[in-house]
């Protein structure tokens, strides 16, 4: 899974909106105008797919 991130208009930082999607399903995702809660400032922001990015990450391995 990958996190959907948008650029927070208040801070200018990339922020998770609490949505995850499989990268191969991103193109099929329907456009939305629903606002999403910003993981940086906590406010609601509208967003669109062209403005967003997908970020795949893995939690650090605690055994390393």
Secondary structure, DSSP 8 states (H G I E B T S, - for coil): -EEEEEE-TTT-SEEEEEEEE-GGGTTTS------EE-TTT--EE---GGG-EEE------TT-
